[in-house]
């Protein structure tokens, strides 16, 4: 190979290495965004329809646990870990809220 070809191959390889590390990663938001002011209004004794109106449709509506709704949300910016995470579980007895679990721990690897 000539010196010119070696230089071109070197420039091409270095360009590939440089540009492959500069890939844009968009922010990813998953789940239901549950605002603090909405959670403040959530109370024991509310009906399912009132909870759905206030918080929206649950992210997880498990057919094996009909009396539990889970609202999960996380925001991941770029390549880093999730910056904002929230997990709220609402438990029902006979269609009425019996318990609300706020700020449960999500997987730290998200």
C-alpha positions as CSV (number, residue, x, y, z in Angstrom):
1,X,0.0,0.0,0.0
2,X,1.1,3.5,-0.7
3,X,1.5,6.2,1.9
4,X,-1.6,8.0,0.6
5,X,-3.8,4.8,0.9
6,X,-2.6,4.2,4.4
7,X,-3.4,7.8,5.3
8,X,-6.9,7.5,3.8
9,X,-7.6,4.2,5.7
10,X,-6.4,5.8,8.9
11,X,-8.6,8.9,8.5
12,X,-11.6,6.6,7.7
13,X,-11.1,4.4,10.8
14,X,-10.6,7.5,13.0
15,X,-13.7,9.1,11.6
16,X,-15.8,5.9,12.3
17,X,-14.5,5.8,15.9
18,X,-15.2,9.5,16.5
19,X,-18.7,9.6,14.9
20,X,-19.9,6.3,16.4
21,X,-19.5,7.8,19.9
22,X,-21.5,10.9,19.0
23,X,-24.8,9.3,18.5
24,X,-27.7,11.3,19.9
25,X,-29.8,9.5,22.5
26,X,-33.2,11.1,23.0
27,X,-34.9,11.4,26.4
28,X,-37.2,8.5,27.2
29,X,-40.3,8.9,29.4
30,X,-42.2,5.8,30.3
31,X,-45.4,5.3,32.2
32,X,-47.9,7.7,33.9
33,X,-46.7,11.1,35.0
34,X,-48.3,11.4,38.4
35,X,-47.9,14.9,39.7
36,X,-47.5,15.7,43.4
37,X,-50.6,17.9,43.5
38,X,-52.7,15.0,42.1
39,X,-51.3,12.6,44.7
40,X,-52.2,15.1,47.4
41,X,-55.8,14.8,46.3
42,X,-55.8,11.0,46.3
43,X,-57.4,9.7,49.5
44,X,-58.7,6.5,51.1
45,X,-62.4,6.1,50.4
46,X,-62.4,7.3,46.7
47,X,-63.9,5.1,44.0
48,X,-62.1,3.6,41.0
49,X,-63.6,6.1,38.7
50,X,-62.4,9.0,40.9
51,X,-58.9,7.6,40.9
52,X,-58.9,7.1,37.2
53,X,-60.2,10.6,36.7
54,X,-57.5,12.0,39.0
55,X,-54.4,9.9,37.9
56,X,-55.4,8.4,34.6
57,X,-55.5,4.8,33.5
58,X,-53.0,2.7,35.5
59,X,-49.8,1.6,33.9
60,X,-50.2,-1.9,35.3
61,X,-53.7,-3.4,35.7
62,X,-52.8,-7.0,36.7
63,X,-55.6,-9.5,35.9
64,X,-54.4,-11.6,38.8
65,X,-54.6,-8.7,41.3
66,X,-57.8,-6.8,40.4
67,X,-57.7,-4.8,43.6
68,X,-54.3,-3.2,42.9
69,X,-53.4,-0.4,40.4
70,X,-49.8,0.6,39.8
71,X,-48.7,3.9,38.4
72,X,-45.1,3.8,37.4
73,X,-43.1,6.6,35.7
74,X,-39.5,7.3,34.9
75,X,-37.6,9.8,32.8
76,X,-34.2,8.8,31.3
77,X,-32.2,11.5,29.7
78,X,-29.5,10.4,27.2
79,X,-27.2,7.5,28.2
80,X,-27.5,8.2,32.0
81,X,-29.6,6.6,34.6
82,X,-33.2,7.6,35.1
83,X,-33.4,11.1,36.6
84,X,-37.0,11.0,37.9
85,X,-38.7,7.9,39.1
86,X,-42.0,7.4,40.8
87,X,-44.1,4.3,41.7
88,X,-47.4,4.6,43.3
89,X,-49.7,1.6,44.1
90,X,-53.4,2.0,44.9
91,X,-55.3,-0.8,46.6
92,X,-59.0,-1.3,46.5
93,X,-61.6,-3.2,48.6
94,X,-65.0,-3.5,47.1
95,X,-64.2,-0.8,44.5
96,X,-63.1,1.8,47.2
97,X,-59.5,2.9,47.9
98,X,-58.2,1.1,51.0
99,X,-54.5,2.0,50.8
100,X,-52.1,4.1,48.8
101,X,-48.4,3.3,48.7
102,X,-46.3,6.3,47.5
103,X,-42.7,6.6,46.5
104,X,-41.8,2.9,46.3
105,X,-38.3,2.0,45.1
106,X,-37.7,1.2,41.4
107,X,-34.8,-0.7,40.0
108,X,-31.8,1.5,40.4
109,X,-30.5,0.4,37.0
110,X,-33.3,2.1,35.1
